[in-house]
Amino acid sequence: MDAKLIDFRNRMGDIQAAVKRRERVTVTSHGRPWAVVIAWEDYKPETPKASEFAAAGMWADRDDLVNPTEYITRLRVRRTFA
């Protein structure tokens, strides 16, 4: 279903009915797509991959970080001072 932005106010019942029927409602503003309304059950949030972060891989060449679990375990070892 396509709906204009003004239809949110005037035809909200129709938009809700369409979403209940699992239709995607494309909302347009000045003839251009502005938003898409879908049922919550159909929503799948996109989780970014670790490789998409700028900091990912910045320590990839370090030999002591081959096994991250072992590295963190070594960091958490209780230190004693003499």
Protein Blocks (a to p, Z undefined) as FASTA:
>chain_A
ZZdfklmmmmmmmmmmmmmnopacdddeehiafbdcddfklpccddddfklpmkgoklmm
pmklmpmmlmmmmmmpccddZZ
